[in-house]
Every structure is written in C-alpha cells, then in structure tokens.
Amino acid sequence: MTIIGIFDSGVGGLSVLRAVRQQLPHEAVLYLADQGHVPYGPRPLAEVRAFSEEITRFLLARGAKLIVVACNTASAAALQHLRQTFPEVPFVGMEPAVKPAAEHTQTGVVGVLATPATFQGALYASVVERFANGVRLIQHTCPGLVAQIEAGQLDTPETRAILENALLPMLEKGIDTVVLGCTHYPFVIPLIQEIVGPQVRVIDPAPAVARQVGRLLETVLDEPVPFEGTGSSRTGALRFYTSGPLEGLAGMLPRLLGEICPVRAVNWVEGQRLKVKG
C-alpha cells in the first residue's frame, strides 16, 4: 500500500484531501497543516520554498511515497524545486484552472481568485501564456479570506464582504466563470455561488488533482487503484499533523472533511526543521 502525503499552509488542502478521499477511499494519507505559518500567500517565495522542502522531508520520513502540494502558493513557489530536489518522488501540485475556464467561457471574461504569491509565480504566468489567449482574466487576491476560512468563518458578514469586494466588480465586467486559485476557497463555494448566481460557473480544481493522484499511483508507483465503488471495502487510514494549535485543525475536520481524526502537533526547530511534539 502506498501512503500519500498531502500538505498545505492550513486547512485549505482539506479540499484536496476530500476529493482524494472520495475518489481513492482505500488509500492511506498523511496530512500536514503548517498553521504556524499560515497564510503562505503574502510570504516571500523563497521562504515558502524552504517550508515546502522540509515538510516534504518530514512526510517522506513517515512513509509517504507520493506528495501532493495541496497549496497553490507552495506549488507556485516550490513545485519545480521539489521535483529537482527529490527526483525519485512523484509530486502533484496545484495549477490554477485557467485552461478549462478559457475553454468553457462564453463571454471571454474569467475571474481568478488567488493569493499574491500565486499571481506572482512563474507557474501562473506559464498557464496564462499557454491557455488564456483571447480571454480576459480579472484577478483578485481576496485579502483576509484565508484567515476567515482558517477560523471557520465560512458564511459570516465579514467573509461575504471580502468576496463581494472581489466578485461584484468582476460581474460588472461580464465574467461567466470563476477560477479558484487557492485550496482554501472551495470551502466558500456556496457563498460564492450565492453572490455570482447560477449563470456563473465556479471551478474547483480538487477533483482533477485527485484523478492525477490516481493516475500516478498506477503509472509511476505501479499500484492497482480501486476507485470508489470497486474492490476492497477497507478505508485507508488518515494521520494529521499541524504546526499550529491542535484544536484549530481537529475542530475543523468534522466540518470540512466529515471525519473525526486525532491530530498530532509538530514544532519548527530553529525555524528550519520539523519535529513531532511529545
């Protein structure tokens, strides 16, 4: 059995884990939330790269054979570096879903919600250059939205105000598609849909990421993958770690993932190395 390692700056990567759990329920998963450093979005890319490398080492040391960088900011900052540093390890990263948005838009105007680091990264620039020809992209960084989601404030006046500030001007400019370029944002899709209405398509990349995980398990790691509804009825084990308060992640798991699981604490030793507490 292959253990999948997944990490994010916080609870956002749970949207990816949720999709992996739905499509590949028999796989064991290690999840690390670096909540001691959340949010990654405003941080320098070099700092996020250093965090990502150490988290990858931590997950590999605990048996992970495939790593999902379930964070758009970390993917933008570190995915290429991780693949060079760990050439024997298959990685799956987050790529803003500009391609499907460009293929399906009828108005030719697409809104993109993401962090500053994602917009500044070479990965986003490459995706735009390759797939957004003839499409107008309207970008917004949604300041404060990650913090609201980390705090469990999924449908509060403050969260609505942040989203309305981003989305209402986009609607005025004719968007018919919204790309979610941060793994935290799928948890407020109901609120986004309320604001933009049923005529606007909201793209969550998590299901496509889960499908890519399944493909790599089969093609790179040569593991037969029983997808949902096939094969064994066994459910893969989940293990969670956080560099923030335990109650923060543990309290959000039932709400965001629909499962109750124990969470272990990790410390950053001298800001460079991860160590399990206790």
N, C-alpha and C positions, 0 to 999 in steps of 0.2 A: 504493500500500500504506500502511495506517495503522500507525503504531508505537504500541503500548500501553505506557504507563508504569505500573509497579507499585512501591509502596514499603511498608515495614514497619520496625519498630524493629530487626528482626534476621531470622532465618531463618524465622519463622512464616509470613510471606507466601508462602514457597515452597509451602505447602499450597494456596494460591490459584493461584499460577503453575502448579503441577502440574495443577490442574483446567482452567485455561485452555489449557495445552499439550495436554491430552487432547481437549478439545472443539474447539479452534481451533489446530491444529498449524501452520497456514500463516502465522500472524501473527507479526510481529517484536515483541520485548518488551525494554524496558529495566527492570531491577530494581535498586532501591537499598535496601540494608540499612543502617539508621542504627545500626550496632552500637556506635558510640562513645557512644550514649545509651541503649542497651538496659539494663533494660526501661523502657518508657514507662509501664507500669501505675501505679507509685507517684508519678509526676511530676505537678505541677500542670497542670491542663487548659490554662492559658494558655501554658505552656512547650511542651507538645505541639503546640498550635495554631501556634506560631511555627516549630517544626521542620517541620511539615507544609507550611506555606506556602512555605518556602524550598526544600524538597525538590521540591514541585510546580514551582516556577520552574526548578529545575535540570533536571528531566525534560522540561519543555516546551521549554527552550532546546536540547535534543538531539533534538528532533523528535517527541516524544510528542504524540498528538492526543487521547488518552483516558487518564484517570488512574484507576487502581484503588487505593483506600486500603485495602490488604490488612492492616489492623490494626484491631481492634475499639476499642482505646483511642484511636487517632488519629481514627477515624470518629466516636466519641462526642465528642471534643474539638473537631474541626476540620471535619467534612464540610460543615456548613451555612456556616461561614466561607469555606471554599474555593469553594463554589458562588457565593457572593456576590462573592468577590474575582476569580474567573476565570469570568465568566458565559458566555463562549463555549466553555468546555471541558466536555465530558461527564465526570462523575465516577461511579464505582461504589464504594460503601462497604460496610462490614460491619455487618449488623444481627443481633443475637442471635436465633436461630431459635426464638423463643418461640411464634410463630404455628403452625408445623407441629407443634411439641411439644404445644401445647394442643389442636390438632385430633385428634391421634392417641392421647393418653394415655387409658388405660382406668381407671387408679387415681385420676386427677385430681391426682397429685403428680409434679412435674417438678423435676429438679435442674439448676442452671445453674452452670457453671464459667466464671469471667471475672475480669478484673483489677479492682482497686478503682475505677480511673478509669471503666471501662465501667459499673459498677454506679451510679456517681455521676452519670453523664451524662444529659442530657435525652433522648437517643435511646433509651436502655434504658427510662427511665420511660415514654416515649410508647408503646413496643412493649408493655410490660406493661399499660398502661392500655387499649390498643386490643384486645389479643388474649388476655389471661390471665384474663378474667372466669370465676370458678368454678373456677380452677385454683390449687393451692397451689404456689408456687415456693420452692425451698430453694436458697439461694445460698452459694457458697464461692469465695474468691479464690485458693486454691491457692498460698500464698506459697512462692517458690523454684522453682516448676515451670518458668517461662520460662527461668531461668538453667540449669536442668538440661538442657533441650532445646537451648539455645544451645551447651552444652558437649558435645552429642551423647550425653548420658546418658539414652537412651530407655527402657532396661529395666534399671535398677540398683535395688538395695535402697532407696537414698535416694529415687529417683523413685517407686517403689512406695509408700513410706511417705507421701509427700506426697499421692498420690492416694487411698490408703486412708483417710487422715485426713479427706479431703473426702467420699469416696463411701460409706464404711461407715455413717456416721450417716444419710445420705440413704436408703440401702437399708432401714434400720430404720424409716424414716418412710414407706416404701411407694412410692418412686419407680419408675416403669417407663420413664422417658425421661430422657436426659442431653443437655443443650444445651451445645455447645462454643462459648463466647463469647470465645475468643481464638484467633487463627490459628495459634499455636504448638501448640495442644493436639491437632489431628488426628494429629500425628506420634506420639502415645502412645495412639492408639485401641486397638491390640492389647492394651496393658496395661490400659487402662480396661475393655475388654470382658472380660478375664480376671477383673477384680475384681467387676464387676457381674453377669456371667453373661449367657447368651444371651437371657434374658427381658427385658432392659433394652435399649431402643433408644438408640443414640448418634447424634446428629445433627451432621454436618459440613456447614457452610453453603457450602463452597467450590464444589461443582458448581452450585449455584443462582447464585452470583456469576458463574461463568464463562458461564452461559447469559445472564445480564443483559448481560455484556460483548458477547456476540454480537448480542443484540438492538439495543444502542446502535450498534454498528458499522453495522448495516443501516439503522436508522431515523433516526439522528441524523447519522451521517457518510456515509450513503448508499454504504456499501461492501458489495458482494456477499460473503458469508461462506461459503467452502467448509468445512463442518463435517467432522469426522473421517469418512474413508471416501468423501469426494466430491471431485471437482475435482482440482486440481494435487497432485502428489506432493512438491512443494517444502516443506521445513520452514523455518519462519521463524527468523530469527537471534535469538540471545539475547545481551544485554550486561548485565554485572553490575558494580555499584559497591558499596563498603562504606566506612563511616567508621571501621571498626574494623580489626583485623589482617586482612590479605589471606588468610592461611592459615585463619582461622576460617571464613569463608564458602566459600572454594574447597574446603576439606576436607569440608564438609558437602554440597556439591552432588551428588556421585555417590550419596550415601546417601539424601538426602531427595528429590532430583529425578530421579535416574537418568541424569544427564548431566554431562559434564566440560566446563567452560567457563572461559575466562580471567576474572579479576576485577580491576578497577581500583580503586585507593584514592582516596578523597576526604577532604579536610580541612574542618573548620569553621573559617573565618577569623573570629577575634574572636567565636566562638560564634554568628555570625549568618548567615554566607554560606558556601555550599559551593563548593569549588574542587577540580578533579581534580589529584592529585599528579603531578608529573613532566611 
